[in-house]
Each structure stands twice: as C-alpha cells, then as structure tokens.
Amino acid sequence: MLIIPIYAKASEDIKEQEVVITDANSNTLNDGDTITVIKDLKIKGTSSVVKVGTKVKNIRLCDGDHDIDCKIPGFGDIKLKSEFVKKV
C-alpha cells in the first residue's frame, strides 16, 4: 500500500521572506540612506579608485551580488557590495 501525504496549498506553506541587507557593522540598510565607503574600491575597467570615506547619498537597494545601486559624484552610476560600506 502506498501512502501519499496531503499538503496544504503551496502558497500558504511558503511565505515570502523579505531580504534584509546590512552594512559592514550589521546595521540594516534602507532605500534613501546615506553611506560611506570603508575600503578603497578599484573600478573595473578603469584606473579610478573610490577612496575610503567617500559619502554616498540616496542609495537604492537591489537584488544580486552587488546589493547597492547609487550615484557617486565624479564616477557616475555604480553598484556596490554592502560589505564595503557603513551607514552614516
């Protein structure tokens, strides 16, 4: 005899979990926050470097490997990893 368990609807069992993005100090980041860079970051494809202490205003959080989408003065639009920034 084959016993097949009966499950509730998949939508009820699986609740969507909200992803929480944190900075290097484990502070929660939100859209519109101001952050600073904690490490010199080389920009791929150029000889430019984003220096330590660079302040970035009005960040946007996104999915993927690079969590933060922002605009850095002098560099333009760029994506950053949350492990290299701290919340101001």
SVG drawing of the C-alpha trace seen along z (x, -y; Angstrom):
<svg xmlns="http://www.w3.org/2000/svg" viewBox="-4 -65 49 67">
<polyline fill="none" stroke="black" stroke-width="0.4" points="0.0,0.0 1.3,-3.4 0.6,-6.3 0.8,-9.8 0.7,-12.7 -1.7,-15.5 -0.2,-19.0 -1.9,-22.4 -1.6,-24.8 2.0,-25.7 1.2,-29.4 0.1,-29.0 3.1,-27.0 5.8,-29.1 5.7,-32.6 7.9,-35.1 10.8,-36.2 12.0,-39.8 15.7,-40.0 17.5,-42.3 20.6,-44.0 23.1,-45.0 26.3,-47.0 29.8,-46.1 28.7,-46.9 25.4,-44.8 23.2,-47.9 20.1,-47.5 20.2,-49.5 17.1,-51.0 16.4,-52.9 17.4,-56.5 20.1,-56.0 23.5,-57.8 26.6,-55.5 30.3,-55.9 32.9,-53.6 35.2,-51.8 37.8,-50.5 39.5,-51.7 37.5,-50.2 39.0,-49.8 36.6,-50.4 36.7,-47.6 37.9,-48.7 39.4,-52.0 42.3,-53.2 40.0,-55.1 39.6,-54.3 36.7,-55.2 38.5,-56.4 37.8,-55.5 35.4,-57.9 33.5,-58.7 30.0,-59.7 27.2,-58.4 23.6,-59.8 20.3,-58.3 21.2,-54.7 18.8,-52.2 18.8,-48.5 18.7,-45.8 18.9,-42.1 22.0,-40.3 25.7,-40.1 26.0,-43.9 23.3,-45.0 23.5,-48.8 22.8,-50.9 24.0,-54.5 25.4,-57.6 28.9,-58.6 29.9,-62.2 32.8,-62.1 32.2,-58.4 28.5,-58.2 26.1,-55.3 27.8,-52.4 26.8,-49.2 28.5,-48.4 28.5,-45.4 27.1,-46.1 30.2,-44.6 32.3,-47.6 30.1,-50.3 28.8,-51.6 25.7,-53.6 26.1,-57.2"/>
</svg>
